[in-house]
């Protein structure tokens, strides 16, 4: 009896292990997991396309039923995938506890995106008010972010953002500071001449945004000499301010790519196990 119970336990562990291997990013040589990843990526792209097409009144009127059943099919697949991930995550040491471990795993950003992507479909079935449902149905577009799980490039982007978070935060603070200062300068320079446009510092922030980002719609612009001087200076400064995050990110990508290709003394060939020459 004990042997039978032990055998069932081992079978259950093997099934859980294989489930985790399939739903996670495919390892080299794992054809089943690779096929699963490709099929799921195709389904996500097609599903998001259907969500976009469903917003066109003429397409919704003609193909509404088909779009609904395709949505139901997609949600069923995504739901099974979500449950499989939460069920098999206990193989990882940090999520080993059956209840608290799974709850911690479910709070991971990518799992929250998975959950938000499928919840809107179930809300009408739970009797939720249709106004709330219409708002939440917009969240279906978040399914596009599920693609990040199956791309090594997305992992690289995530690592770069994580490594450069302090520099990006500093550049964002600098940008906000410049927005407020430029809005204040333009308010004092233009308020008396254009009270309806530069009625307050918050109202002048719109001009600051389009100028610092070098968009320049032209709907709001200075007419006084002092205002034009301030505007020219702020526009020039804006070129450097907006380019700063791009420079930080590009430097981060270069560092990350160089690090990924770096060969150390302990580096070994993944195929033969021999040490690689420096």
N, C-alpha and C positions, 0 to 999 in steps of 0.2 A: 504494500500500500504506500509505504514511504518512498520506495523506488519510483512508483508510478507518479506520485506527486512531484518528485524531483525531476522526472523526465518532462512532465508538463511545464514545470517552471523553466527548464532549459529551453524548451520549444518556444515558450512565451517570450523569453529574453532574446532568442534568435530572431523572432518575428519583429520585436520592437527595435532591435539593432538594425535589421534590414530596412524597416520602415524609415528610421531616421536617416540612413544612408541614402535612401531614394529621395526623400523630400528635401534634404539639404543639397548644397551645391555639389555637382557630380565630381567624384574623384577620377583621376586618370584610369582608364580601363573599365570603368563601371558603365556599361552600355545602357542598362535599364534606367539608371539615374539620369544619364545624359538625355535619353529619349523623353523621360518625364519632364526634365527642365525645358527642353525644346518645345514640347507640346503645351506646357503651361505658359511659356512665353508667348506662343502663337495665340493661345486662348485669351490671354490678357490683352494683347494688341487688338485682336478682333473685337473683344468685348468693349474696350474703351471706344473703338470706332463705332460700334453699335450705339453706345450711349450718346455719342456726339450726333449721329444720324437721327436718333430718336427725338432730338430737340427740334428737328425740322418738321413743321406742322404737316406738310404734304406727305412726307415719308412716314410719319407716325400714323396718319390717317389710312394710308394704303398698306403698310406692313406692320402695324401696331401689334397684331397677334403674334406674328413671327418673332418680332423683337422681344416681346414678353417671354415667350417660351425659350428663346435663346438665352435671355437673362436668367431664367429659372435654371436652365441647364448649367450655365456658368457658375451661378451661386452654389449649386449643389456640389460641383467640383471643388470650388474654393472652400466650401464648408468642410468637405472631407479632408482636404489638404490641411486646413487649420486644426481640425481635431487630431489628425495624425501627428502634426508637429507637437501639439500640447501633450498628447499621450506619450510620445516617444522621447520627449525631452529629458525625462528622468534618468536617462543613460549618462547624461553629463553630471559630473560630481557636484557642481554648484546648484543643480536643480534636482538633486536626488530624492528629496522628500516629496512624497506623492501629492500632497495638497499645497503646502507653502511653496515648494519648488516650482510646481506648475503655475501657481499664481504669479510668482516672480518672473517666470519665463513669459507669461501672457502680457506682462507690463513692458516687455521689450518694445522699442519703437516700431520695428518691422511687424511684430505681432499685432500691435495696436492698429497699424495700417490695414493688416489683413482683416481684423475684426470690423473696423469701420467700413471696409469695402463691401462686406456682406450684410451688415446689420440693416441698412435701409430696405432691403428686399423683404425682410421679416417683419418690419414695423406694422404694415397694414394687417398682417395676419394676427398681430397682437392687439388689434383694435385701437391703435394710436391714431390721434387726430390727423386728418389728411393734410392740413396745413403744415404740421410738423414733418410729415412724411415727405412732402414736396421739397422742404428745405434739406432734409437729410439725403434725399435721392441725389442731390448735387455731389455728395461725398463719394458716389460711385466712381467718379473720375480719378479718385485716389488710387484705383487699382493699377494705374500706370506705374506707381512707385513700387509695386511688387516686383517689377522687372529688375530693380536694383539688387535683389537677392541673388540673381543668376548672372551677374556681371562682375568680373574681376575689376573692371574699370571703376565701377561704383564703389567697391571697397577701397580702391586707391583714392578716390575723391573724398570718401569718408575719413580716411587716415590723414589726408592733407588738411581738411577742415579742422580735424581734432588737434593736429600739431600746430596749426596757425591761428587757433581761436583767439589767443590774446592779441596778436597783431591785428586781426580783423576787427576785434572789439574796439581796439584803440582807434583804428581808422574810421569806424562807425561813429564813435564819440566825437572825433574831430569833424566829421561831416555834419553831425547834428549841431555842433558848436558853430560852424560856419553858416549853417542855415539860419540859425537864430540871430547871429551877428549881422549877416547880410540883410535879413528881413528888417531888423531894427534900424540899420543905416538907411535903407530905402524908404522906410516909413517916415523918418524924420526929414528926408530930402524931398519927398514927393507928396506928403500928406496934404499940405495946404493947396497944392496945384491940382491934385487928383484925389479928392477926399472919398469919392465913390469907389475907386480902385484900391488905393492904399488907405483904407479906413482904419486899420489897426495893424499891429505887428503880426498877429495870426493870419490876417488877410494877405499880408505881404509875403508870407512864407510860400505861397503858390509861385510867386515870381522867383523866389530864391531857389525853389526846387527845379523849375524848368531852366534856370540860368546855370546853376551849379552842375546840373547833369548835362549841360550843353544841348538840351533839346530845343529850347527857345521857340515856343509856339507863336509868340508875337502878339498874343491877346492882351498881355500886360507888359508895358515897357515904360522906362523913365522919359520925361520930357524936359526936366530941368538940367542945367549944366552940371550941377553937383551930383544929381542922380545918375547922369550918364557916366561921369567919372567913376562913381561907385560901381555902376553896372559893368563897366569895362574891366575894372580891377577884379570884381567878383567872378566874372566870366572866365578870366585868365586863370585865377586861382582854382576855379571849378574843374578845369582840365586836369590839373595835378591831383586834386582831391579824389575825383572819380577814378582816375587811373591807379591810385594807390592800392586798393584791394586787388586789382588785376595783377599788379606787380608782385604782391605778397603771395597770391595763389600760384602764379607762374613759377616763382622761386620755390614754393613748396612742392610743386609737381616735379621740378627738376631734381630736387633733393630726394624725393620719394623714388623716382625712377632710377636714379644713380644708386640708391641704397638697395633697391631690388636686384640690381645687376652686380652688386659688389660681391667679390669672392674673397672669403677670409681663409685663414690657415686651416680652419676646421671644416671648410666646405667640402662636401662629397657629391659625387655623381649620383643622381637618384636611381639610375639603372644598374650600375655595376658596383657602387659603394666605394669606389676608389677616391682618394683625395684629389681635388682639383689643383692644378698648378696655378700659382699666382702670376 
